[in-house]
């Protein structure tokens, strides 16, 4: 742990400045989105006003129907009561104050006549005459409705544009912070390499970088969900969401490993879970992440109930599936098996890759372990150590076995006994 000098303060100060800029930008963007929410609510209110023009056309229709019933001698009290109610709705409509003064005066006179007169004594021509008087009001209301919808379309386009621009700004600022953090971390490693061991440096890197990246990743995920609601560019948005989820899982592994190396045990919940449902969810993610890999699944028809932490068990299963797809030979299926026997649930993930040596099989469960033949592939050697500790916290076991056509990684935890 070296003493801070002017040289190593500079990158940290720059990083703090960029982080502050990101926070301020997010606050400004949040305030802008809050204002746009108000505009959206106003637009929805305008839609309701536009749709209220329907009341005037219904009033004209009811007057014409009343005139027809009058001529047929079938004018009922129900029809007259409906006509009075329709007149009240027309005058009380949200769209009423948008009409011209003459149209408003016409509707008020009609409403007063409907309420104060005995409609049973009206002549048939009086009903049809009022319908003819109301018809221009209906035309005017429809024009107002169309103009309102046109304004709404412009508002919605503006809101969509502002949302996209906001997402681009957040992504840009996040990339700046990520790049700055990466450069600062690299420079820091070079400065302290002679002052502290590699293990101590890794612990510092895990604690700092993982926590600093959580907020930008959550921001990317949140805006991706917001854009996904529009139903456009769903393929690209889904890719952004998958990459953000993948980065978030890596950050979680960093933090879990930091806890383990700091002699702090992992905290696990004890909820009743269906391990089969967790396996299916993990398979869905793996198939989306590795579409070129085929997963052949053998599982019981009934649920496999266990007590455990949903997030940690799901992460453990996803890690085994991801390793098999990533390190196994291309074009070969990954076989996945689930069984619950004698009070133990066992998940096996078999790939057709060259089996590990016993020494390699033991080392892959150590932090930061990377096999020489896998150095060209992405990864940090963080997953299996965290998975092993999570399984142990569930009173379970995890291991590796060589088989005739490849190798199997498996995990076992206690389960409720069910018939297969």
N, C-alpha and C positions, 0 to 999 in steps of 0.2 A: 504494500500500500504506500505509494510514493507521495511526497508532499507536492501540493499543487504549485505549479510555476506559471509564469506568464504564457509560456508556449502551450501548455496543456489546458489553460483556461480558455483560450480563444475559441477552439472548436465547441467547447461546452457552451460558451456564451452565445455563439452563433446558433447552436441547436436550441437553446432556450428561447432565443429571439424568434426563430422560425416556428417553434411550438406555440409561442404566444400569438404570433401572426395567424396560425391556424385556428386557435381558439377564438380570437376576435372575429375572424372571417366566418366561422361557424355561427357565432352569435348574431352577426349581421345577417347571414343567410337565414337563420331561424326567425329573426324578426321580419324579414321579407316574406318568408313563407307564411308567417302568422297573418301578415297583412293580406296576402293572397287568399288565405282561407276566408277572410272577411269578404273579399270580392267574390269568392265562390259561393258563399252563403247568399250574398246579394243576387248572384246569377240564378241560384235555385229559387229565390223569392220571385224573381222576374218570370221564371218558367211557370210558377204557380199562377201569377197574374195573367200570363199569356193564355194558359189553359182555362182561366175563368171565363173567357169569351164564349165558351160552350153554353153558359147559362142563357145568353141572349138568343142563340139559335134554338134552344129548347123552348124558350118562351114563345118565339114565333111559331114553332111547331105545335105547341099546345093550343095556341089561339086558333090555328087552322083546323086542328082536330076537333076543337070545341064547336067551330062553325059547321063542320061536316056532321058532327053528332046532332047539332041543333036542327039541321035540315032533315036528318033521318029520324028525328024525334026520339033519340036515345041519349040525350045529354043527361049525365048522372051527377049526383052530388059529389061523388068522388072526383070526377073530372073537374068540377068547379073548385073543389078544395085544392087540388093539385095546381090549378091555374093560379089561385091566390098565392100559394107557397112559391111558385115559380117567379111571380112578380116580386116577392120579398127577396128572393135570392139574387135577382137581377140588380136591384137597387143596392143590395149589400155586398155585391161582388167586389173583389180586390181590384178589378179592372175598371170599375165604375168611374173613378176620379180621372182616368185617362181619356174618357170620352169628351166630346165637345159639349159646351153648355147646352146647346139645343137638344142633343141626344139625351143628356142627363134630365133636362126638363121634361122631355117626352116620356121617359121611363118613370119619372116621379108621378106624372099625371096618370099614367096607366096603372101604376101601383095603387094610387089613391082611389081610382075608380074600381079596381078589383076588390079593395078592402071595404069601401063604403057603400057600394051599390049591391043590389040583389041581382046576382048574375043570372038567376033563373028567369028574370024578366027581360034580359038582353035579347035583342033581335039577332038573328043569324048574321045579318049584314054587319052588325056592330063588331062581332067577333072577327070577321074577315077584314073589316076596315082597320081595326087595331093591328092585325097581323101585317097589313100593308104598310102601316105607319112604322112598325118596329123593324121592318126589313132593312131600311137604310142603316139603322143602328147596328144590326148584325154585320152588315158589310164593313162598317167603320171599325167594329170590334175585331173582325178578322184581320183588317189591315194593321191594327195596333198589335195584334198577336204575332203577325209575321215579322213586323219590325222588331219586336222584343226577341224573338228567336234569332234574328240576324245579329242583334247585339250580343246575345248569349254566345253564339258561335265564335264571334271575335274574342270575347273574354276567355272562353275555354282554350282557344288557340294560344292566347297570350300566357295563360297559366301553364300550359304544357311546355311552351318554349322556355319560360322562366325556370321551370323545374329541371329541364334538361341542362340549361346553362348552369344552374346551381350545382348539379351533380358534377359537371365538368370542372367547375371551380374547386369543389372539394377534392376530386380525384387529383387535380393538378397540385394543389397544396399538400395533399397527402404524399404524393410522389416526391415533392421537394423535401418534406420532412424525412421520408424514408431514405432518400439518397443522402441527405445530410447526416442522418443517424448512422447510416452504414459507413460513410467516410469518417465520421468522428470516431466510430468504434474501431475502425481499422487503424487510424492514427493513434488512438489510445492503446491499442494492443502493442504497437511498435514501441511506444514510449515506456510501457510498464513491463515489457518482456524481461528486462534485466532486473526488475525489482520484486516480482512475485511469480509464483509457480503458475503453470498452465491451468491447474485445477481452480485456483483462486480467481484467475481471470475469467474462466468460464462461468463461475458462479456470479460474478459481477455482470457479465454480459447478459446472462439469462435474466437476472433480476431487472436490469435496466431496459434492455431492448424489448422484452416481452411486454412489460407494463406500458411502455411508451407507444407500442404499436396497437394495443387493444382498441383505443379510441378511434384511430383512422379506419381500422378494419370494420368496427361496428358502424361507422358512418357510411362506408362503401356498401355494406350489407343493407343498411336501412334505406338508402336511396335506390338501390337495386330493387328492393321490394316495392318501393313507391312507383318506379317506372314500370315494373312488371304488371301493375294493376291496369295499365293502359292497353295491354294485350298486344303491343307492337314490339318488334325486335326481341321476341321472347327467347330465341335461341342465344342471342348475345347476352341478354340479361341473365339467363340461366348460367351461362359460362362465368359471368362476373360473380354471381352468387356462389357457384361451386368453388371458384378460386378463393373467394373471401372466406368461405367455410373451411377450406383446406388450410389457409394461412392461420385462421383462428385456432384450428386443431394443433398446428405446429406450435403456436404460442402457448397453448395449454400444456403441451408436453414439456416445453421449456420451463414453465412455472412449476409443474409437478416434479421435474427432475431437480430443480433448484430446492424445492422443499425436502426431497429425499437426501440430497447432499448436505442440507443444513440440519439433518437429523430430526426433521419434523415429519411425522407420519401423515399419509394421505387420509383425508376425511371422506368416508363413504357412508351413504344413506342405507337404510334397511327397509326398502319398499318391496311390496309383492309385485313381481314383474313376470311377464311372459317372455322367456328367453327365445322362444320361437319367433315371436313378433319382433324382438330386437334383431335377431339374425336376418329376418326378411328386410328390415329397414337398412341394415348394414349392407346387404346384398344390393339393394336398390341404389345406394350411393356408390358402391364399387362398380356396378355395371355402367353407371353414368360416367365415372372417372376413368374406367378402362373398358371402353366399348369394344376393343379388339379381343378381349378375353372372355371366354365362355365359362360360366359357373354352373356346375352340375350339383344339385342340392338333393340330399336325402334327409328327410326330417319326419317326425311323427305327425299324425293328423291332428292330435290334440295339443293344447298348450303345454309348455314345460315351465311350471311355476317355480320361481326362485325368489329369495330375499336378497336385495342388493341395490346398488346405485345405478340407475338407468344410464346416466351419462358416461360413467366409467366403464360399465360393461359394454355399452355400444361402441365406445372408443377402442376397447380391447379387441372386439370382434372385427371392427373396421381395420385395425392395424394388421391383424393376421391375413385378412383378405387382400389388403393393399400390398403386403410383402409378397404374397404368392403371385399376384398378377404382375408386380413390377420386376421381381427377380426370377420368375419362372420363364421357361422358353416360350417364345411367341408361337401362337397357333395351337398350343396344347391347353386342354381344359383344366380348370381348377375344381377339384372335387371337395364339396363341403358336406359334412355329416353332423347331425345333431341327434343325440339320444339321451334319455333320462332313465337310468336303471339303478336299482339298489340305493336310491336316495342321492345319486350323483348325476348331474347334467354334464355331458361331455360334448364339446365342439371340436371337430377335426377339420383342418384345412390342408389338403394334399395338393402339391404341385409336382409336375414332371421334371423339375430341374435337377441338375447334378446334386446329390445329397451332400450335406455338410460333413466335414470330418468331426469327430467328437470334440476336438479342441475348438473348432469354429463354432460348433453348436453351443458350447459353454460361453464363449466370448461374446456372442451376439446378444446375450442378456446383460452385458455390462454397458454402462453409459459411454457414449461416444464411440462405441465399437463399430468399425467399418471394415468389411472384408476386402482384401486386395482386388478380388475379381469384380467387386461392385463399386469401385471408386468412381467409375465413369457415370454411374447412375445417381440421381438426386437422392438426398437423404442426409441425416445427421447422426444416426445411431441413437435416437432418443426414444423411439416408440416402445421397443420390447422391454427395456428396464422399467419403464413406468407401468406397462401392462403387467409385468410379473408382480410388481408391488401391489397393484390394484387387485389382482387375482388372489394374492395372499391375504389381503384385507377382507376378502370374501370367504376366508377359510378354504381356499381352493389351491389348485396346482396348475402349472403350465410347463410344457416340455416339448421335446422334439424326438422324432423317431425316423430312421431310414426305412423305406419300403422298397419293394421290388422295382417299381417304376418311378421312384422319386423320393419324396420326403414328406413328413407330416408334422405340422405344428398343432398342438392341441392344448385345450384348457379344460379344467374340471372345477365345478363348484357345487355345493349342496343344492338339491332340488326336492320338491315335493314328489312323492312316488305317484306315478300315473301309469295307467295301462297303455301299452304300446299298440 
